[in-house]
Amino acid sequence: MRVAGLFAGVGGIELGLEQAGLATSLLCEIDPRAQAVLEHRFPGVPIEPDVSAIARLPNDIDLLTAGFPCQDLSQAGKTSGIFGRRSGLIRSVFRLISDSKPPWVLIENVPFLLRLDGGRGIAYVTRNLERLGYRWAYRIVDTRAFGLPHRRERVFLLASRVGDPASCLLAQDRPATESEADGAVAHGFYWTEGTRGLGWAVDAVPTIKGGSAVGIPSPPAIWFPDGRFATPDIRDAERLQGFPVNWTRPAEKAGRPSYRWTLVGNAVSVPVARWIGRRLLGQPATTLDLPIVELSKSAPWPRAAFGGPGIGRYAVDIGSFPVTRARRHLHEFLNFDPMPLSHRAADGFRGRLQRSSLSRPAEFDDALADYVGRAT
């Protein structure tokens, strides 16, 4: 199967699909720093800079992928909605689908797509797919299912004119695995927050983001079992997304090194895309025997669903762990020395946290106070 990747970023979807056995024929990405990564990692693959300037997809494309911009849909963003300046580029995706009619389509975005404006975003996406003759299925998938200590949930929607996407996306389900919340494991959190949210993650980092509350790309912080507070190295951040070490290093030729955090935060986790690619190539004929409920127009959009022209729309009771891979403890997963959180950063975060009503373990406050005191 040949792939055209729109909004490719640094190629997380495409790398995962290639690892599954698919081939990348075309990439589209407007960010010159991400382009530098794509040129280095996908040599010989044409790269278009502007999705709105692509007249038509190549005739041999089997799968169109689109991890379209989430800034207008994310809880951490402007929440302008599906027709915001960035997320509104989804219109170009449907223009290309309408003109070229690829057999398969894969769309990725943040879970808030299902809730913002009463689910207006996912309603727009599914309605247009049905209008163009596509059956569709979506579910929220957590990166932790694939053995990475990175709590990252994303919506993956698969659509097809020739097959049953539900049989690919909804045919595997495993119980979610959680680590015990005790002092023997590390805990991840957003040190740039402290009033609106904490991003608390047990034995994992919270979702690595392309931006932060302080307006700069920044890694999450980690509270280690030995009392240290630090941030992971960018190379470990790449690994937490499933990339090889230094995958984004070519971006330094086109911008400052710290921008690599934005690229990693905006990327799609590689092993999730690999799993979808393997499901596509395997083409299973059946889905799991799962509870389904017909969706009414007034019902909230669920965490998983399927539908299409002539078959209706159904909510599916399925979890965010399609598989369960063995997961190493966060503090054991890291291969590179983390950067200690500075006294200024730790003290500023502590002050914001004390003014908030955010829930957290009491021992976290004690450990943070001790760390700030020692840093002084």
C-alpha positions as CSV (number, residue, x, y, z in Angstrom):
1,M,0.0,0.0,0.0
2,R,1.3,3.4,-0.9
3,V,0.8,6.4,1.4
4,A,0.4,10.1,1.0
5,G,1.0,11.9,4.3
6,L,-0.6,15.4,4.8
7,F,0.5,17.5,7.8
8,A,3.3,15.0,8.2
9,G,5.2,16.8,10.9
10,V,8.4,14.7,11.5
11,G,6.8,11.6,10.0
12,G,5.5,9.7,13.0
13,I,2.5,8.2,11.1
14,E,4.6,7.5,8.0
15,L,7.5,5.9,10.0
16,G,5.1,3.6,11.8
17,L,3.3,2.6,8.6
18,E,6.6,1.9,6.9
19,Q,7.6,-0.3,9.8
20,A,4.4,-2.2,9.1
21,G,5.2,-2.7,5.5
22,L,3.6,0.3,3.7
23,A,5.5,2.7,1.4
24,T,5.5,6.5,1.5
25,S,4.9,8.2,-1.8
26,L,4.2,11.8,-0.9
27,L,4.6,14.1,2.1
28,C,3.1,17.5,2.8
29,E,4.5,19.7,5.6
30,I,4.7,23.5,5.8
31,D,7.2,23.9,8.7
32,P,10.7,24.2,7.3
33,R,12.2,22.6,10.5
34,A,10.0,19.6,10.1
35,Q,10.7,19.5,6.4
36,A,14.4,19.2,7.2
37,V,13.7,16.1,9.2
38,L,11.5,14.6,6.5
39,E,14.1,15.3,3.8
40,H,16.7,13.5,5.9
41,R,14.5,10.6,7.1
42,F,12.5,9.9,3.9
43,P,15.1,10.5,1.1
44,G,13.7,10.7,-2.3
45,V,10.1,11.2,-1.2
46,P,8.5,14.4,-2.7
47,I,7.6,17.0,0.0
48,E,4.9,19.5,-0.8
49,P,4.9,22.6,1.5
50,D,1.3,23.7,1.3
51,V,-1.7,21.4,1.4
52,S,-4.0,24.0,-0.2
53,A,-1.7,24.1,-3.3
54,I,-1.9,20.3,-4.0
55,A,-4.2,19.9,-7.0
56,R,-4.6,16.2,-6.8
57,L,-3.1,13.1,-5.2
58,P,-1.0,10.7,-7.3
59,N,-3.1,8.0,-8.9
60,D,-1.4,5.1,-7.0
61,I,-2.2,6.3,-3.5
62,D,-3.9,3.6,-1.4
63,L,-3.9,5.5,2.0
64,L,-4.2,9.2,2.7
65,T,-3.1,10.2,6.2
66,A,-3.9,13.5,7.9
67,G,-2.8,14.4,11.4
68,F,-4.3,17.8,10.8
69,P,-3.5,20.7,13.2
70,C,-5.0,20.4,16.6
71,Q,-4.3,24.0,18.0
72,D,-7.9,25.1,17.5
73,L,-9.3,21.8,19.0
74,S,-7.0,21.2,22.0
75,Q,-8.0,22.1,25.6
76,A,-4.5,23.7,25.9
77,G,-5.1,25.7,22.7
78,K,-7.4,28.4,21.6
79,T,-10.4,26.1,21.2
80,S,-11.6,28.0,18.2
81,G,-13.1,24.8,16.8
82,I,-13.0,22.8,13.6
83,F,-13.1,25.9,11.5
84,G,-10.3,27.8,13.2
85,R,-7.4,29.2,11.2
86,R,-5.2,26.1,11.7
87,S,-7.7,23.2,12.2
88,G,-9.8,24.5,9.3
89,L,-7.2,23.2,6.9
90,I,-9.2,19.9,7.2
91,R,-11.2,21.4,4.3
92,S,-8.2,20.8,2.0
93,V,-8.2,17.1,3.1
94,F,-11.8,16.7,2.0
95,R,-11.1,18.5,-1.3
96,L,-8.4,16.0,-2.1
97,I,-10.5,13.0,-1.0
98,S,-13.3,14.2,-3.2
99,D,-11.1,14.7,-6.2
100,S,-8.9,11.6,-5.8
101,K,-11.0,9.2,-3.8
102,P,-8.2,7.2,-2.1
103,P,-9.4,3.7,-1.0
104,W,-8.4,4.4,2.6
105,V,-8.1,7.5,4.9
106,L,-6.5,7.8,8.3
107,I,-7.1,10.9,10.4
108,E,-5.5,11.7,13.8
109,N,-6.3,14.4,16.3
110,V,-6.8,15.2,20.0
111,P,-9.7,13.6,22.0
112,F,-11.2,17.1,22.7
113,L,-12.3,16.9,19.0
114,L,-15.1,14.7,20.3
115,R,-16.3,17.3,22.9
116,L,-15.5,20.8,21.8
117,D,-18.7,22.6,20.6
118,G,-20.8,19.6,21.4
119,G,-18.7,17.4,19.1
120,R,-19.0,19.7,16.1
121,G,-15.6,18.7,14.9
122,I,-16.1,14.9,14.7
123,A,-19.6,15.5,13.3
124,Y,-18.1,17.5,10.5
125,V,-15.5,14.9,9.7
126,T,-17.8,11.9,9.8
127,R,-20.6,13.7,7.8
128,N,-18.2,14.6,5.0
129,L,-16.8,11.1,4.9
130,E,-20.3,9.6,4.6
131,R,-21.1,12.2,1.9
132,L,-18.1,10.9,-0.1
133,G,-19.1,7.3,0.3
134,Y,-16.7,6.2,3.1
135,R,-17.4,3.9,6.0
136,W,-15.5,5.0,9.1
137,A,-14.5,4.0,12.6
138,Y,-12.6,5.8,15.3
139,R,-11.3,5.1,18.8
140,I,-9.1,6.8,21.4
141,V,-5.8,5.0,21.7
142,D,-3.2,5.5,24.5
143,T,0.5,5.3,23.7
144,R,1.1,3.4,27.0
145,A,-0.5,0.4,25.4
146,F,2.6,-0.1,23.3
147,G,5.1,-0.3,26.1
148,L,6.1,3.4,26.4
149,P,5.7,5.3,29.7
150,H,4.0,8.2,28.0
151,R,0.3,8.8,28.8
152,R,-0.9,10.1,25.5
153,E,-4.4,9.7,24.2
154,R,-5.3,10.5,20.6
155,V,-8.3,9.9,18.3
156,F,-7.5,7.7,15.3
157,L,-10.2,7.6,12.6
158,L,-9.9,5.1,9.8
159,A,-12.2,5.4,6.7
160,S,-12.6,3.4,3.5
161,R,-14.5,3.1,0.3
162,V,-13.4,-0.5,-0.3
163,G,-13.2,-2.2,3.2
164,D,-14.5,-2.2,6.7
165,P,-12.4,0.1,8.9
166,A,-14.1,-1.2,12.1
167,S,-12.6,-4.6,11.4
168,C,-9.2,-3.0,11.5
169,L,-9.5,-0.5,14.3
170,L,-12.0,-2.2,16.6
171,A,-10.8,-5.8,16.5
172,Q,-8.4,-5.8,19.5
173,D,-9.0,-4.7,23.1
174,R,-7.0,-5.2,26.3
175,P,-7.4,-4.0,29.9
176,A,-5.5,-0.8,30.6
177,T,-2.5,-1.4,32.8
178,E,-1.7,1.1,35.6
179,S,1.3,1.4,37.8
180,E,0.9,1.5,41.6
181,A,1.1,5.1,43.0
182,D,3.9,4.6,45.5
183,G,7.3,6.0,46.1
184,A,9.0,3.3,44.1
185,V,8.1,4.9,40.7
186,A,8.6,8.2,39.1
187,H,5.7,10.7,38.5
188,G,5.4,13.1,35.6
189,F,3.8,16.5,35.7
190,Y,3.6,19.9,33.9
191,W,6.0,22.2,35.7
192,T,4.8,25.1,33.5
193,E,1.3,24.7,34.9
194,G,0.2,24.7,38.6
195,T,-3.1,26.5,38.6
196,R,-5.2,25.1,35.7
197,G,-3.9,21.6,35.6
198,L,-1.1,19.4,36.7
199,G,-1.0,16.6,34.1
200,W,-0.2,14.1,36.9
201,A,1.0,10.8,35.5
202,V,2.1,7.8,37.6
203,D,5.1,6.0,36.2
204,A,4.8,8.0,33.0
205,V,5.2,11.4,31.6
206,P,2.0,13.3,30.7
207,T,1.3,14.1,27.1
208,I,4.4,15.7,25.6
209,K,3.1,19.0,24.1
210,G,4.2,21.3,21.3
211,G,3.8,24.3,23.5
212,S,3.3,25.3,27.2
213,A,1.6,27.8,29.5
214,V,4.7,29.9,29.5
215,G,4.6,30.3,25.8
216,I,7.7,28.2,24.9
217,P,8.1,24.5,24.0
218,S,9.1,22.7,27.2
219,P,9.3,19.2,28.4
220,P,7.2,17.8,31.3
221,A,9.0,17.4,34.6
222,I,9.6,14.2,36.5
223,W,9.6,13.6,40.2
224,F,12.1,10.7,40.7
225,P,11.8,8.1,43.5
226,D,15.1,9.4,44.9
227,G,13.6,12.9,45.4
228,R,15.1,14.6,42.3
229,F,13.0,16.9,40.0
230,A,14.2,17.0,36.4
231,T,13.1,17.1,32.8
232,P,14.0,14.4,30.3
233,D,16.6,14.8,27.6
234,I,15.1,15.5,24.1
235,R,16.5,12.1,22.9
236,D,14.5,10.3,25.5
237,A,11.5,12.4,24.5
238,E,11.9,11.0,21.0
239,R,12.0,7.5,22.4
240,L,8.9,8.2,24.5
241,Q,7.2,8.9,21.1
242,G,8.6,5.7,19.6
243,F,11.2,7.4,17.4
244,P,14.9,6.4,17.2
245,V,17.3,8.6,19.1
246,N,18.1,11.9,17.3
247,W,15.3,11.5,14.8
248,T,14.6,15.3,14.9
249,R,18.2,16.4,15.0
250,P,18.2,17.5,11.3
251,A,15.7,20.3,12.4
252,E,18.6,22.1,14.1
253,K,19.9,23.1,10.6
254,A,16.7,25.1,10.1
255,G,16.1,26.5,13.6
256,R,17.1,26.6,17.2
257,P,17.7,23.2,19.0
258,S,14.9,23.8,21.5
259,Y,12.3,23.7,18.7
260,R,12.8,20.0,18.6
261,W,10.5,19.8,21.6
262,T,7.7,21.4,19.5
263,L,8.3,18.8,16.8
264,V,8.2,15.9,19.2
265,G,5.2,17.2,21.0
266,N,3.2,17.6,17.8
267,A,4.2,14.2,16.5
268,V,2.1,11.0,16.3
269,S,3.4,8.1,18.4
270,V,5.1,5.7,16.0
271,P,4.0,2.4,17.5
272,V,0.3,3.4,17.2
273,A,0.7,4.0,13.5
274,R,2.6,0.7,13.1
275,W,-0.2,-1.2,14.8
276,I,-2.8,0.4,12.5
277,G,-0.6,-0.4,9.4
278,R,-0.3,-4.0,10.5
279,R,-4.1,-4.2,11.0
280,L,-4.6,-2.7,7.5
281,L,-2.3,-5.2,5.8
282,G,-3.8,-8.1,7.8
283,Q,-7.3,-7.2,6.7
284,P,-9.2,-9.1,9.5
285,A,-12.7,-10.0,8.4
286,T,-14.5,-9.7,11.8
287,T,-14.7,-7.3,14.8
288,L,-14.8,-8.2,18.4
289,D,-18.2,-9.0,19.9
290,L,-18.6,-5.7,21.7
291,P,-21.6,-3.9,23.1
292,I,-22.8,-1.3,20.6
293,V,-25.5,1.3,20.9
294,E,-27.0,3.3,18.1
295,L,-26.0,6.9,18.3
296,S,-28.8,9.5,18.5
297,K,-28.2,13.0,17.1
298,S,-28.5,14.5,20.6
299,A,-26.1,12.0,22.3
300,P,-22.5,13.0,23.1
301,W,-19.9,11.5,20.9
302,P,-18.3,8.4,22.6
303,R,-14.7,7.4,22.9
304,A,-15.2,4.9,20.0
305,A,-17.7,4.6,17.2
306,F,-18.3,3.4,13.7
307,G,-20.7,4.3,10.9
308,G,-21.2,5.0,7.2
309,P,-23.6,5.5,4.4
310,G,-26.7,3.2,4.8
311,I,-25.5,1.5,8.0
312,G,-26.1,4.2,10.7
313,R,-23.8,5.3,13.5
314,Y,-23.0,3.2,16.6
315,A,-21.1,3.8,19.8
316,V,-18.7,1.0,20.8
317,D,-17.7,0.0,24.3
318,I,-14.0,-0.5,23.8
319,G,-11.0,0.8,25.7
320,S,-7.9,2.8,24.7
321,F,-5.5,-0.2,25.0
322,P,-5.8,-2.3,21.8
323,V,-2.8,-4.3,22.9
324,T,-0.7,-4.5,26.1
325,R,3.0,-4.4,25.6
326,A,5.4,-4.8,28.5
327,R,6.2,-1.4,29.9
328,R,9.4,-0.5,31.8
329,H,9.2,1.9,34.7
330,L,9.7,5.5,33.6
331,H,12.9,6.1,35.6
332,E,14.4,2.9,34.2
333,F,13.3,3.7,30.6
334,L,15.3,6.9,30.4
335,N,18.7,6.4,28.8
336,F,20.1,9.9,29.0
337,D,20.8,12.1,32.0
338,P,17.8,14.3,32.7
339,M,18.2,18.1,33.3
340,P,17.6,19.1,36.9
341,L,14.7,21.5,37.3
342,S,16.2,24.8,38.3
343,H,15.5,26.5,41.7
344,R,13.7,29.3,39.9
345,A,11.5,26.9,37.9
346,A,10.8,24.7,40.9
347,D,10.0,27.6,43.3
348,G,7.8,29.3,40.7
349,F,5.8,26.1,40.1
350,R,5.5,25.5,43.9
351,G,4.1,29.0,44.4
352,R,1.5,28.4,41.7
353,L,0.6,25.0,43.1
354,Q,0.1,26.4,46.6
355,R,-2.4,29.0,45.2
356,S,-4.4,26.3,43.4
357,S,-6.9,23.7,44.5
358,L,-5.4,21.0,42.3
359,S,-5.5,17.5,43.7
360,R,-2.1,15.8,44.3
361,P,-0.5,13.6,47.0
362,A,0.6,15.5,50.1
363,E,4.1,13.9,49.9
364,F,4.6,15.6,46.5
365,D,4.3,19.0,48.2
366,D,6.8,17.9,50.9
367,A,9.3,16.6,48.4
368,L,9.0,19.7,46.3
369,A,9.6,21.9,49.3
370,D,12.6,19.9,50.3
371,Y,14.0,20.1,46.7
372,V,13.5,23.9,46.6
373,G,15.2,24.2,50.0
374,R,18.2,22.1,48.9
375,A,18.5,24.0,45.6
376,T,18.6,27.3,47.5
